[in-house]
Amino acid sequence: MVRVCVKVKMNASQALFPAYVNGFMRPYNASHNYYGVDYETFDTSLYLSDMDIDLYLDLRPLNIALIVFYGFIFLSGLFGNIIVIISIIRFKSLRTLTNYFLLNLTIGDILVIIVCIPLTLGSTIYKKWVYGEVLCKLVPFLQGSAVSVSVLSHLFITGSRYVAIYRPLVSKIVFSKRNVRIMIFFIWSISFSAMLPLLVVNRVRREIELEIFESVICEEMWNSPEDKFIFNVFIFIILFVCPFILMAICYTVIGYTLWYSSKFMVESSCQKNRNQIILRQRRRTVKMLVCILVTFVLCWLPYYAVNFWIDANIGDASKKETMSVVFTYSFPLVILLGLSNSAVNPVFYYIMCRGFRRSFNTILCSGLLKRGEQLLRQSMKGKHTMSESVDTAQL
């Protein structure tokens, strides 16, 4: 979180409170000078509360745009991911091995949308941390865990696709329903365990400025900058670089097999037609999974890059101005880009998967038809009541 420092400077002509937010001086106009006011009846707490809002509330154009984008991501992401869960639960044809892992991915996305997006936006707009110690620890922990769940879910999906193509019989044994449940439990356990240090180092720090203003900050308090850098590098390599190298190799081999290999070519015309159908289905599935994976990398890689740059240059006095620009503009945008990934997966499911597209249309259309039927009944009931009242009046 970003520290807010307050300095007060007053002279006879005007009272001006410059609030230093992210290294930039933002003037607070304290020209509510209550000249001629009876100071015995003056409400000091209300005056200081008004000053507190002006000092910490940051509604510059970038943050107003962030409100719009975060609002859209929150509503569309929550709606889309809930539809995905309903589809998998309601339609038996969607209860496949891959979709169980996609369901796990969807649960992680909903966790990010409900917990991380509102508090990230709130802490960006209002520079004083007002959400308490528990959420200060919980939000970074859940965000890191959800990203880890996404990476590991992609990794297990890739492994299941690879085994299904090259060892079909082994795939049915290794990726049975019971084993898939164990794998999902393993994914969440590893993710929570890897992010446990964030529960310890994230704390709320309070400082009193000028015996009037309270600066409240949620930040990571490591024993040394080296400890933080080692942890970030470890997480980045173990839960980002290595899995994606492995997935890139697997999808390259899978792509070559599905598009260029003669593995599915057989002599029997009947068997050939059947294999062609399976081949087209597998190609569509792989295309969808690769698009989801590439989008995930593009969304979260800038966040990691900016974090590493900040860790490497946080103590360099010569880059103080650049650091302020990064904190003010770059950091909010890369967080927005990363969190937006939680809302895009349902779009890929709808566009690139026929089963999901049919289920989405069925759920949405049935809901609209039911609503239309209710409105029609209410309308007919209203007309019937009106006609009865008119007939009674004529009698």
ZAZALO-890976 format. One record per residue (C-alpha): residue number from 1; residue in three letters; y negated, x negated, z. Coordinates in Angstrom, 2 decimals. Last residue first. Layout:
BEGIN
num=NUM; residuo=Ala; yy=Y; xx=X; zz=Z
...
END
This chain:
BEGIN
num=395; residuo=Leu; yy=1.64; xx=73.73; zz=-13.35
num=394; residuo=Gln; yy=-0.39; xx=71.29; zz=-15.46
num=393; residuo=Ala; yy=-0.71; xx=68.94; zz=-12.52
num=392; residuo=Thr; yy=3.05; xx=68.91; zz=-11.98
num=391; residuo=Asp; yy=3.63; xx=68.04; zz=-15.64
num=390; residuo=Val; yy=1.11; xx=65.16; zz=-15.39
num=389; residuo=Ser; yy=2.77; xx=63.83; zz=-12.22
num=388; residuo=Glu; yy=6.20; xx=63.94; zz=-13.86
num=387; residuo=Ser; yy=4.90; xx=62.11; zz=-16.93
num=386; residuo=Met; yy=3.43; xx=59.40; zz=-14.72
num=385; residuo=Thr; yy=6.68; xx=58.92; zz=-12.80
num=384; residuo=His; yy=8.64; xx=58.59; zz=-16.05
num=383; residuo=Lys; yy=6.09; xx=56.12; zz=-17.47
num=382; residuo=Gly; yy=6.34; xx=53.97; zz=-14.32
num=381; residuo=Lys; yy=10.13; xx=54.04; zz=-14.40
num=380; residuo=Met; yy=10.11; xx=53.02; zz=-18.06
num=379; residuo=Ser; yy=7.79; xx=50.10; zz=-17.29
num=378; residuo=Gln; yy=9.83; xx=49.01; zz=-14.29
num=377; residuo=Arg; yy=13.00; xx=49.19; zz=-16.37
num=376; residuo=Leu; yy=11.40; xx=47.19; zz=-19.18
num=375; residuo=Leu; yy=10.13; xx=44.58; zz=-16.73
num=374; residuo=Gln; yy=13.59; xx=44.21; zz=-15.23
num=373; residuo=Glu; yy=15.17; xx=43.92; zz=-18.69
num=372; residuo=Gly; yy=12.64; xx=41.29; zz=-19.68
num=371; residuo=Arg; yy=13.42; xx=39.28; zz=-16.56
num=370; residuo=Lys; yy=17.14; xx=39.54; zz=-17.24
num=369; residuo=Leu; yy=16.59; xx=38.55; zz=-20.86
num=368; residuo=Leu; yy=14.43; xx=35.59; zz=-19.82
num=367; residuo=Gly; yy=17.07; xx=34.34; zz=-17.39
num=366; residuo=Ser; yy=19.83; xx=34.84; zz=-19.93
num=365; residuo=Cys; yy=17.76; xx=32.95; zz=-22.48
num=364; residuo=Leu; yy=17.11; xx=30.02; zz=-20.13
num=363; residuo=Ile; yy=20.71; xx=29.71; zz=-18.94
num=362; residuo=Thr; yy=22.24; xx=30.18; zz=-22.41
num=361; residuo=Asn; yy=19.74; xx=27.87; zz=-24.10
num=360; residuo=Phe; yy=20.35; xx=25.13; zz=-21.52
num=359; residuo=Ser; yy=24.14; xx=25.58; zz=-21.83
num=358; residuo=Arg; yy=24.02; xx=25.37; zz=-25.62
num=357; residuo=Arg; yy=21.83; xx=22.25; zz=-25.52
num=356; residuo=Phe; yy=23.99; xx=20.65; zz=-22.84
num=355; residuo=Gly; yy=27.11; xx=21.07; zz=-24.98
num=354; residuo=Arg; yy=25.35; xx=19.99; zz=-28.16
num=353; residuo=Cys; yy=24.17; xx=16.69; zz=-26.68
num=352; residuo=Met; yy=21.36; xx=14.71; zz=-28.33
num=351; residuo=Ile; yy=18.23; xx=16.86; zz=-27.98
num=350; residuo=Tyr; yy=19.05; xx=18.70; zz=-24.76
num=349; residuo=Tyr; yy=20.58; xx=15.74; zz=-22.94
num=348; residuo=Phe; yy=17.75; xx=13.48; zz=-24.09
num=347; residuo=Val; yy=15.16; xx=15.90; zz=-22.68
num=346; residuo=Pro; yy=17.14; xx=16.20; zz=-19.44
num=345; residuo=Asn; yy=16.79; xx=12.38; zz=-19.06
num=344; residuo=Val; yy=12.99; xx=12.32; zz=-19.31
num=343; residuo=Ala; yy=11.91; xx=13.53; zz=-15.86
num=342; residuo=Ser; yy=13.18; xx=10.78; zz=-13.55
num=341; residuo=Asn; yy=11.87; xx=8.16; zz=-15.99
num=340; residuo=Ser; yy=8.35; xx=9.31; zz=-15.12
num=339; residuo=Leu; yy=8.70; xx=7.43; zz=-11.82
num=338; residuo=Gly; yy=8.67; xx=4.08; zz=-13.63
num=337; residuo=Leu; yy=5.73; xx=4.89; zz=-15.90
num=336; residuo=Leu; yy=3.66; xx=6.24; zz=-13.00
num=335; residuo=Ile; yy=4.46; xx=3.13; zz=-10.96
num=334; residuo=Val; yy=3.40; xx=1.00; zz=-13.95
num=333; residuo=Leu; yy=0.12; xx=2.95; zz=-14.20
num=332; residuo=Pro; yy=-0.77; xx=2.74; zz=-10.50
num=331; residuo=Phe; yy=-0.15; xx=-1.06; zz=-10.54
num=330; residuo=Ser; yy=-2.15; xx=-1.82; zz=-13.69
num=329; residuo=Tyr; yy=-5.47; xx=-0.15; zz=-12.77
num=328; residuo=Thr; yy=-6.69; xx=-0.85; zz=-9.24
num=327; residuo=Phe; yy=-4.08; xx=-3.32; zz=-8.01
num=326; residuo=Val; yy=-4.11; xx=-5.29; zz=-11.27
num=325; residuo=Val; yy=-7.92; xx=-5.25; zz=-11.44
num=324; residuo=Ser; yy=-8.16; xx=-6.49; zz=-7.86
num=323; residuo=Met; yy=-5.62; xx=-9.23; zz=-8.56
num=322; residuo=Thr; yy=-7.66; xx=-10.36; zz=-11.57
num=321; residuo=Glu; yy=-10.74; xx=-10.64; zz=-9.35
num=320; residuo=Lys; yy=-8.86; xx=-12.64; zz=-6.71
num=319; residuo=Lys; yy=-7.23; xx=-14.97; zz=-9.22
num=318; residuo=Ser; yy=-8.96; xx=-18.16; zz=-8.07
num=317; residuo=Ala; yy=-8.06; xx=-17.38; zz=-4.45
num=316; residuo=Asp; yy=-4.32; xx=-17.69; zz=-5.20
num=315; residuo=Gly; yy=-2.37; xx=-16.24; zz=-2.25
num=314; residuo=Ile; yy=-1.12; xx=-13.09; zz=-4.01
num=313; residuo=Asn; yy=-0.31; xx=-14.95; zz=-7.22
num=312; residuo=Ala; yy=3.49; xx=-15.15; zz=-7.32
num=311; residuo=Asp; yy=4.09; xx=-11.93; zz=-5.41
num=310; residuo=Ile; yy=1.60; xx=-10.07; zz=-7.62
num=309; residuo=Trp; yy=3.19; xx=-11.40; zz=-10.82
num=308; residuo=Phe; yy=6.65; xx=-10.41; zz=-9.56
num=307; residuo=Asn; yy=5.45; xx=-6.90; zz=-8.79
num=306; residuo=Val; yy=3.81; xx=-6.58; zz=-12.22
num=305; residuo=Ala; yy=7.05; xx=-7.59; zz=-13.96
num=304; residuo=Tyr; yy=9.20; xx=-5.30; zz=-11.81
num=303; residuo=Tyr; yy=6.99; xx=-2.31; zz=-12.63
num=302; residuo=Pro; yy=6.87; xx=-3.27; zz=-16.33
num=301; residuo=Leu; yy=10.73; xx=-3.27; zz=-16.39
num=300; residuo=Trp; yy=11.04; xx=0.24; zz=-14.91
num=299; residuo=Cys; yy=10.14; xx=2.55; zz=-17.80
num=298; residuo=Leu; yy=11.31; xx=0.38; zz=-20.70
num=297; residuo=Val; yy=14.64; xx=-0.30; zz=-18.96
num=296; residuo=Phe; yy=15.24; xx=3.41; zz=-18.23
num=295; residuo=Thr; yy=14.34; xx=4.33; zz=-21.80
num=294; residuo=Val; yy=16.86; xx=1.80; zz=-23.12
num=293; residuo=Leu; yy=19.58; xx=3.28; zz=-20.88
num=292; residuo=Ile; yy=18.86; xx=6.90; zz=-21.82
num=291; residuo=Cys; yy=18.81; xx=5.99; zz=-25.53
num=290; residuo=Val; yy=22.07; xx=4.05; zz=-25.13
num=289; residuo=Leu; yy=23.71; xx=7.00; zz=-23.38
num=288; residuo=Met; yy=22.63; xx=9.46; zz=-26.09
num=287; residuo=Lys; yy=23.82; xx=7.23; zz=-28.92
num=286; residuo=Val; yy=27.12; xx=6.65; zz=-27.12
num=285; residuo=Thr; yy=27.70; xx=10.38; zz=-26.73
num=284; residuo=Arg; yy=26.85; xx=11.10; zz=-30.36
num=283; residuo=Arg; yy=29.20; xx=8.35; zz=-31.52
num=282; residuo=Arg; yy=31.96; xx=9.63; zz=-29.27
num=281; residuo=Gln; yy=31.65; xx=13.13; zz=-30.68
num=280; residuo=Arg; yy=31.65; xx=11.84; zz=-34.26
num=279; residuo=Leu; yy=34.77; xx=9.73; zz=-33.61
num=278; residuo=Ile; yy=36.61; xx=12.62; zz=-31.96
num=277; residuo=Ile; yy=35.91; xx=14.81; zz=-35.00
num=276; residuo=Gln; yy=36.97; xx=12.00; zz=-37.36
num=275; residuo=Asn; yy=40.14; xx=11.50; zz=-35.32
num=274; residuo=Arg; yy=41.11; xx=15.15; zz=-35.81
num=273; residuo=Asn; yy=40.41; xx=14.97; zz=-39.53
num=272; residuo=Lys; yy=42.50; xx=11.80; zz=-39.82
num=271; residuo=Gln; yy=45.37; xx=13.33; zz=-37.88
num=270; residuo=Cys; yy=45.51; xx=16.18; zz=-40.36
num=269; residuo=Ser; yy=45.12; xx=13.80; zz=-43.33
num=268; residuo=Ser; yy=47.93; xx=11.55; zz=-42.08
num=267; residuo=Glu; yy=47.35; xx=7.90; zz=-43.06
num=266; residuo=Val; yy=45.26; xx=6.72; zz=-40.14
num=265; residuo=Met; yy=41.74; xx=5.22; zz=-39.73
num=264; residuo=Phe; yy=40.42; xx=5.44; zz=-36.18
num=263; residuo=Lys; yy=40.64; xx=1.70; zz=-35.38
num=262; residuo=Ser; yy=39.20; xx=0.71; zz=-38.76
num=261; residuo=Ser; yy=36.16; xx=-0.85; zz=-37.05
num=260; residuo=Tyr; yy=32.60; xx=-0.54; zz=-38.33
num=259; residuo=Trp; yy=30.85; xx=2.37; zz=-36.62
num=258; residuo=Leu; yy=32.86; xx=3.19; zz=-33.49
num=257; residuo=Thr; yy=34.27; xx=-0.29; zz=-32.89
num=256; residuo=Tyr; yy=30.99; xx=-2.13; zz=-33.56
num=255; residuo=Gly; yy=29.14; xx=0.28; zz=-31.31
num=254; residuo=Ile; yy=31.66; xx=-0.14; zz=-28.49
num=253; residuo=Val; yy=31.43; xx=-3.94; zz=-28.71
num=252; residuo=Thr; yy=27.62; xx=-3.84; zz=-28.65
num=251; residuo=Tyr; yy=27.72; xx=-1.18; zz=-25.90
num=250; residuo=Cys; yy=29.87; xx=-3.44; zz=-23.73
num=249; residuo=Ile; yy=27.69; xx=-6.53; zz=-24.24
num=248; residuo=Ala; yy=24.48; xx=-4.60; zz=-23.50
num=247; residuo=Met; yy=26.10; xx=-3.04; zz=-20.43
num=246; residuo=Leu; yy=27.03; xx=-6.46; zz=-19.01
num=245; residuo=Ile; yy=23.54; xx=-7.83; zz=-19.64
num=244; residuo=Phe; yy=22.12; xx=-4.66; zz=-18.11
num=243; residuo=Pro; yy=24.23; xx=-4.93; zz=-14.97
num=242; residuo=Cys; yy=23.34; xx=-8.63; zz=-14.48
num=241; residuo=Val; yy=19.56; xx=-8.22; zz=-14.96
num=240; residuo=Phe; yy=18.90; xx=-5.10; zz=-12.90
num=239; residuo=Leu; yy=20.83; xx=-4.66; zz=-9.66
num=238; residuo=Ile; yy=21.95; xx=-8.22; zz=-8.94
num=237; residuo=Ile; yy=19.10; xx=-10.11; zz=-10.64
num=236; residuo=Phe; yy=16.21; xx=-7.82; zz=-9.63
num=235; residuo=Ile; yy=17.56; xx=-7.24; zz=-6.13
num=234; residuo=Phe; yy=17.95; xx=-10.99; zz=-5.49
num=233; residuo=Val; yy=14.54; xx=-11.79; zz=-6.98
num=232; residuo=Asn; yy=12.88; xx=-9.13; zz=-4.80
num=231; residuo=Phe; yy=14.65; xx=-10.38; zz=-1.65
num=230; residuo=Ile; yy=13.78; xx=-14.02; zz=-2.37
num=229; residuo=Phe; yy=10.11; xx=-13.14; zz=-3.00
num=228; residuo=Lys; yy=9.87; xx=-11.16; zz=0.23
num=227; residuo=Asp; yy=11.40; xx=-13.97; zz=2.26
num=226; residuo=Glu; yy=9.09; xx=-16.51; zz=0.59
num=225; residuo=Pro; yy=6.03; xx=-14.47; zz=1.52
num=224; residuo=Ser; yy=6.97; xx=-15.01; zz=5.18
num=223; residuo=Asn; yy=8.24; xx=-12.98; zz=8.13
num=222; residuo=Trp; yy=7.90; xx=-9.86; zz=5.99
num=221; residuo=Met; yy=5.54; xx=-6.98; zz=6.77
num=220; residuo=Glu; yy=5.71; xx=-4.49; zz=3.89
num=219; residuo=Glu; yy=2.79; xx=-2.07; zz=3.94
num=218; residuo=Cys; yy=1.65; xx=1.35; zz=5.06
num=217; residuo=Ile; yy=-2.04; xx=1.12; zz=5.94
num=216; residuo=Val; yy=-4.26; xx=2.97; zz=8.40
num=215; residuo=Ser; yy=-7.91; xx=1.84; zz=8.68
num=214; residuo=Glu; yy=-9.66; xx=3.67; zz=11.50
num=213; residuo=Phe; yy=-13.42; xx=4.00; zz=11.38
num=212; residuo=Ile; yy=-15.71; xx=4.00; zz=14.41
num=211; residuo=Glu; yy=-15.23; xx=0.91; zz=16.63
num=210; residuo=Leu; yy=-16.75; xx=-1.14; zz=13.80
num=209; residuo=Glu; yy=-13.43; xx=-0.96; zz=11.92
num=208; residuo=Ile; yy=-10.36; xx=-0.08; zz=13.96
num=207; residuo=Glu; yy=-7.13; xx=-1.35; zz=12.47
num=206; residuo=Arg; yy=-3.78; xx=0.39; zz=12.14
num=205; residuo=Arg; yy=-0.64; xx=-0.94; zz=10.50
num=204; residuo=Val; yy=2.21; xx=1.36; zz=9.49
num=203; residuo=Arg; yy=5.47; xx=-0.42; zz=8.83
num=202; residuo=Asn; yy=7.80; xx=-1.31; zz=5.97
num=201; residuo=Val; yy=9.85; xx=-4.39; zz=6.89
num=200; residuo=Val; yy=12.81; xx=-2.68; zz=8.57
num=199; residuo=Leu; yy=13.56; xx=0.28; zz=6.31
num=198; residuo=Leu; yy=12.95; xx=-1.96; zz=3.29
num=197; residuo=Pro; yy=15.68; xx=-4.32; zz=4.55
num=196; residuo=Leu; yy=18.21; xx=-1.46; zz=4.07
num=195; residuo=Met; yy=17.72; xx=-1.38; zz=0.28
num=194; residuo=Ala; yy=20.97; xx=-3.11; zz=-0.69
num=193; residuo=Ser; yy=22.97; xx=-1.04; zz=1.80
num=192; residuo=Phe; yy=21.59; xx=2.26; zz=0.47
num=191; residuo=Ser; yy=22.45; xx=1.33; zz=-3.13
num=190; residuo=Ile; yy=25.91; xx=-0.03; zz=-2.28
num=189; residuo=Ser; yy=26.79; xx=3.12; zz=-0.34
num=188; residuo=Trp; yy=25.40; xx=5.42; zz=-3.05
num=187; residuo=Ile; yy=27.44; xx=3.74; zz=-5.80
num=186; residuo=Phe; yy=30.59; xx=3.55; zz=-3.65
num=185; residuo=Phe; yy=30.43; xx=7.29; zz=-2.95
num=184; residuo=Ile; yy=30.14; xx=7.84; zz=-6.72
num=183; residuo=Met; yy=33.12; xx=5.55; zz=-7.30
num=182; residuo=Ile; yy=35.21; xx=7.40; zz=-4.71
num=181; residuo=Arg; yy=34.39; xx=10.72; zz=-6.37
num=180; residuo=Val; yy=35.36; xx=9.19; zz=-9.74
num=179; residuo=Asn; yy=38.66; xx=8.02; zz=-8.25
num=178; residuo=Arg; yy=39.57; xx=11.56; zz=-7.19
num=177; residuo=Lys; yy=38.59; xx=13.03; zz=-10.54
num=176; residuo=Ser; yy=40.63; xx=10.41; zz=-12.42
num=175; residuo=Phe; yy=38.79; xx=7.46; zz=-13.94
num=174; residuo=Val; yy=41.42; xx=4.77; zz=-13.39
num=173; residuo=Ile; yy=44.40; xx=6.91; zz=-14.40
num=172; residuo=Lys; yy=42.95; xx=8.73; zz=-17.42
num=171; residuo=Ser; yy=41.21; xx=5.53; zz=-18.53
num=170; residuo=Val; yy=44.46; xx=3.56; zz=-18.49
num=169; residuo=Leu; yy=45.87; xx=5.91; zz=-21.12
num=168; residuo=Pro; yy=42.78; xx=5.61; zz=-23.32
num=167; residuo=Arg; yy=42.59; xx=1.78; zz=-23.12
num=166; residuo=Tyr; yy=40.15; xx=0.60; zz=-25.81
num=165; residuo=Ile; yy=38.02; xx=3.71; zz=-26.34
num=164; residuo=Ala; yy=38.27; xx=5.31; zz=-22.88
num=163; residuo=Val; yy=38.00; xx=1.88; zz=-21.22
num=162; residuo=Tyr; yy=34.65; xx=1.16; zz=-22.90
num=161; residuo=Arg; yy=33.27; xx=4.63; zz=-22.25
num=160; residuo=Ser; yy=34.29; xx=4.47; zz=-18.58
num=159; residuo=Gly; yy=32.72; xx=1.04; zz=-18.15
num=158; residuo=Thr; yy=29.46; xx=2.21; zz=-19.71
num=157; residuo=Ile; yy=29.40; xx=5.24; zz=-17.43
num=156; residuo=Phe; yy=30.08; xx=2.99; zz=-14.44
num=155; residuo=Leu; yy=27.14; xx=0.75; zz=-15.37
num=154; residuo=His; yy=24.81; xx=3.68; zz=-16.03
num=153; residuo=Ser; yy=25.68; xx=5.05; zz=-12.58
num=152; residuo=Leu; yy=25.03; xx=1.60; zz=-11.10
num=151; residuo=Val; yy=21.57; xx=1.41; zz=-12.67
num=150; residuo=Ser; yy=20.62; xx=4.98; zz=-11.70
num=149; residuo=Val; yy=21.87; xx=4.57; zz=-8.13
num=148; residuo=Ser; yy=19.85; xx=1.34; zz=-7.82
num=147; residuo=Val; yy=16.70; xx=3.14; zz=-8.98
num=146; residuo=Ala; yy=17.40; xx=5.93; zz=-6.48
num=145; residuo=Ser; yy=17.93; xx=3.41; zz=-3.67
num=144; residuo=Gly; yy=14.64; xx=1.65; zz=-4.41
num=143; residuo=Gln; yy=12.75; xx=4.95; zz=-4.36
num=142; residuo=Leu; yy=14.59; xx=6.14; zz=-1.26
num=141; residuo=Phe; yy=13.78; xx=2.95; zz=0.68
num=140; residuo=Pro; yy=10.16; xx=2.83; zz=-0.53
num=139; residuo=Val; yy=9.69; xx=6.47; zz=0.65
num=138; residuo=Leu; yy=11.64; xx=6.25; zz=3.93
num=137; residuo=Lys; yy=9.81; xx=3.48; zz=5.76
num=136; residuo=Cys; yy=6.29; xx=4.86; zz=5.40
num=135; residuo=Leu; yy=7.82; xx=8.34; zz=5.62
num=134; residuo=Val; yy=9.02; xx=7.61; zz=9.15
num=133; residuo=Glu; yy=5.84; xx=5.86; zz=10.30
num=132; residuo=Gly; yy=3.48; xx=8.71; zz=9.52
num=131; residuo=Tyr; yy=2.14; xx=10.47; zz=6.44
num=130; residuo=Val; yy=-1.60; xx=9.83; zz=6.88
num=129; residuo=Trp; yy=-1.93; xx=6.47; zz=5.12
num=128; residuo=Lys; yy=-5.64; xx=6.07; zz=4.33
num=127; residuo=Lys; yy=-6.39; xx=5.34; zz=0.68
num=126; residuo=Tyr; yy=-6.36; xx=8.98; zz=-0.44
num=125; residuo=Ile; yy=-5.82; xx=9.22; zz=-4.19
num=124; residuo=Thr; yy=-3.12; xx=6.58; zz=-4.55
num=123; residuo=Ser; yy=-1.46; xx=7.47; zz=-1.23
num=122; residuo=Gly; yy=-1.21; xx=11.11; zz=-2.30
num=121; residuo=Leu; yy=0.18; xx=10.26; zz=-5.74
num=120; residuo=Thr; yy=2.88; xx=8.06; zz=-4.24
num=119; residuo=Leu; yy=3.58; xx=10.70; zz=-1.59
num=118; residuo=Pro; yy=4.03; xx=13.51; zz=-4.13
num=117; residuo=Ile; yy=6.13; xx=11.36; zz=-6.55
num=116; residuo=Cys; yy=8.44; xx=9.73; zz=-3.99
num=115; residuo=Val; yy=9.98; xx=12.64; zz=-2.12
num=114; residuo=Ile; yy=10.69; xx=15.55; zz=-4.48
num=113; residuo=Ile; yy=10.73; xx=13.69; zz=-7.81
num=112; residuo=Val; yy=12.59; xx=10.61; zz=-6.53
num=111; residuo=Leu; yy=15.30; xx=12.71; zz=-4.87
num=110; residuo=Ile; yy=15.55; xx=14.85; zz=-8.01
num=109; residuo=Asp; yy=16.16; xx=11.68; zz=-10.05
num=108; residuo=Gly; yy=18.91; xx=10.54; zz=-7.69
num=107; residuo=Ile; yy=20.61; xx=13.93; zz=-8.00
num=106; residuo=Thr; yy=20.36; xx=13.66; zz=-11.80
num=105; residuo=Leu; yy=22.09; xx=10.27; zz=-11.86
num=104; residuo=Asn; yy=24.98; xx=11.71; zz=-9.85
num=103; residuo=Leu; yy=25.16; xx=14.56; zz=-12.33
num=102; residuo=Leu; yy=25.17; xx=11.99; zz=-15.14
num=101; residuo=Phe; yy=28.12; xx=10.32; zz=-13.39
num=100; residuo=Tyr; yy=29.96; xx=13.64; zz=-13.34
num=99; residuo=Asn; yy=28.83; xx=14.19; zz=-16.94
num=98; residuo=Thr; yy=30.66; xx=11.08; zz=-18.14
num=97; residuo=Leu; yy=33.97; xx=12.24; zz=-16.66
num=96; residuo=Thr; yy=33.64; xx=15.75; zz=-18.01
num=95; residuo=Arg; yy=32.67; xx=18.98; zz=-16.27
num=94; residuo=Leu; yy=30.57; xx=20.18; zz=-19.20
num=93; residuo=Ser; yy=33.32; xx=22.46; zz=-20.62
num=92; residuo=Lys; yy=33.58; xx=24.17; zz=-17.22
num=91; residuo=Phe; yy=30.10; xx=25.63; zz=-17.51
num=90; residuo=Arg; yy=28.38; xx=26.78; zz=-14.29
num=89; residuo=Ile; yy=28.37; xx=23.61; zz=-12.20
num=88; residuo=Ile; yy=27.43; xx=21.27; zz=-15.07
num=87; residuo=Ser; yy=24.77; xx=23.66; zz=-16.37
num=86; residuo=Ile; yy=23.30; xx=24.38; zz=-12.93
num=85; residuo=Ile; yy=22.91; xx=20.64; zz=-12.29
num=84; residuo=Val; yy=21.23; xx=20.07; zz=-15.66
num=83; residuo=Ile; yy=18.92; xx=23.08; zz=-15.14
num=82; residuo=Ile; yy=17.86; xx=21.58; zz=-11.79
num=81; residuo=Asn; yy=17.10; xx=18.31; zz=-13.58
num=80; residuo=Gly; yy=14.89; xx=20.01; zz=-16.16
num=79; residuo=Phe; yy=12.88; xx=22.09; zz=-13.67
num=78; residuo=Leu; yy=12.28; xx=19.22; zz=-11.24
num=77; residuo=Gly; yy=11.34; xx=16.85; zz=-14.06
num=76; residuo=Ser; yy=9.02; xx=19.34; zz=-15.77
num=75; residuo=Leu; yy=7.19; xx=20.25; zz=-12.55
num=74; residuo=Phe; yy=6.92; xx=16.74; zz=-11.08
num=73; residuo=Ile; yy=6.19; xx=14.98; zz=-14.37
num=72; residuo=Phe; yy=3.42; xx=17.48; zz=-15.21
num=71; residuo=Gly; yy=1.85; xx=17.14; zz=-11.78
num=70; residuo=Tyr; yy=2.14; xx=13.36; zz=-11.92
num=69; residuo=Phe; yy=0.36; xx=13.32; zz=-15.28
num=68; residuo=Val; yy=-2.48; xx=15.62; zz=-14.19
num=67; residuo=Ile; yy=-3.02; xx=13.90; zz=-10.83
num=66; residuo=Leu; yy=-2.87; xx=10.50; zz=-12.57
num=65; residuo=Ala; yy=-5.70; xx=11.60; zz=-14.89
num=64; residuo=Ile; yy=-7.81; xx=12.38; zz=-11.83
num=63; residuo=Asn; yy=-6.86; xx=8.97; zz=-10.46
num=62; residuo=Leu; yy=-8.06; xx=7.21; zz=-13.61
num=61; residuo=Pro; yy=-11.32; xx=9.19; zz=-13.64
num=60; residuo=Arg; yy=-12.31; xx=8.07; zz=-10.09
num=59; residuo=Leu; yy=-11.30; xx=10.43; zz=-7.33
num=58; residuo=Asp; yy=-10.73; xx=7.99; zz=-4.45
num=57; residuo=Leu; yy=-10.86; xx=9.66; zz=-1.02
num=56; residuo=Tyr; yy=-10.98; xx=7.01; zz=1.71
num=55; residuo=Leu; yy=-14.69; xx=6.54; zz=2.38
num=54; residuo=Asp; yy=-15.89; xx=10.00; zz=1.38
num=53; residuo=Ile; yy=-13.21; xx=11.67; zz=3.49
num=52; residuo=Asp; yy=-14.04; xx=9.52; zz=6.53
num=51; residuo=Met; yy=-17.76; xx=10.21; zz=6.11
num=50; residuo=Asp; yy=-17.08; xx=13.93; zz=6.31
num=49; residuo=Ser; yy=-14.93; xx=13.38; zz=9.40
num=48; residuo=Leu; yy=-17.70; xx=11.27; zz=10.93
num=47; residuo=Tyr; yy=-20.19; xx=14.13; zz=10.47
num=46; residuo=Leu; yy=-17.77; xx=16.70; zz=11.83
num=45; residuo=Ser; yy=-17.06; xx=14.54; zz=14.88
num=44; residuo=Thr; yy=-20.80; xx=14.01; zz=15.49
num=43; residuo=Asp; yy=-21.63; xx=17.73; zz=15.67
num=42; residuo=Phe; yy=-25.42; xx=17.69; zz=16.36
num=41; residuo=Thr; yy=-26.41; xx=20.02; zz=19.22
num=40; residuo=Glu; yy=-28.07; xx=17.32; zz=21.35
num=39; residuo=Tyr; yy=-29.21; xx=15.60; zz=18.19
num=38; residuo=Asp; yy=-31.62; xx=18.44; zz=17.37
num=37; residuo=Val; yy=-32.19; xx=17.74; zz=13.72
num=36; residuo=Gly; yy=-35.56; xx=16.63; zz=12.35
num=35; residuo=Tyr; yy=-33.99; xx=13.96; zz=10.28
num=34; residuo=Tyr; yy=-30.29; xx=14.49; zz=9.71
num=33; residuo=Asn; yy=-29.69; xx=11.57; zz=7.46
num=32; residuo=His; yy=-27.09; xx=12.92; zz=5.02
num=31; residuo=Ser; yy=-28.18; xx=9.88; zz=3.04
num=30; residuo=Ala; yy=-24.92; xx=8.25; zz=3.97
num=29; residuo=Asn; yy=-24.03; xx=7.73; zz=0.35
num=28; residuo=Tyr; yy=-20.74; xx=5.92; zz=0.35
num=27; residuo=Pro; yy=-20.87; xx=3.11; zz=-2.14
num=26; residuo=Arg; yy=-17.64; xx=1.89; zz=-3.74
num=25; residuo=Met; yy=-17.30; xx=-1.90; zz=-3.59
num=24; residuo=Phe; yy=-14.26; xx=-3.09; zz=-5.48
num=23; residuo=Gly; yy=-11.62; xx=-5.33; zz=-3.88
num=22; residuo=Asn; yy=-8.93; xx=-2.70; zz=-3.88
num=21; residuo=Val; yy=-11.28; xx=-0.36; zz=-2.02
num=20; residuo=Tyr; yy=-14.25; xx=-1.99; zz=-0.30
num=19; residuo=Ala; yy=-16.23; xx=0.89; zz=1.13
num=18; residuo=Pro; yy=-19.99; xx=0.26; zz=1.06
num=17; residuo=Phe; yy=-21.72; xx=2.42; zz=3.69
num=16; residuo=Leu; yy=-25.39; xx=2.87; zz=2.77
num=15; residuo=Ala; yy=-28.13; xx=4.12; zz=5.06
num=14; residuo=Gln; yy=-31.53; xx=4.11; zz=3.45
num=13; residuo=Ser; yy=-35.09; xx=2.92; zz=3.85
num=12; residuo=Ala; yy=-34.83; xx=1.48; zz=7.35
num=11; residuo=Asn; yy=-31.70; xx=-0.52; zz=6.75
num=10; residuo=Met; yy=-28.01; xx=0.01; zz=7.21
num=9; residuo=Lys; yy=-24.95; xx=-2.04; zz=6.38
num=8; residuo=Val; yy=-21.45; xx=-1.00; zz=7.32
num=7; residuo=Lys; yy=-18.29; xx=-2.69; zz=6.13
num=6; residuo=Val; yy=-15.03; xx=-0.88; zz=5.59
num=5; residuo=Cys; yy=-11.75; xx=-2.43; zz=4.52
num=4; residuo=Val; yy=-9.04; xx=-0.37; zz=2.87
num=3; residuo=Arg; yy=-5.71; xx=-2.13; zz=2.35
num=2; residuo=Val; yy=-3.59; xx=-1.07; zz=-0.55
num=1; residuo=Met; yy=0.00; xx=0.00; zz=0.00
END
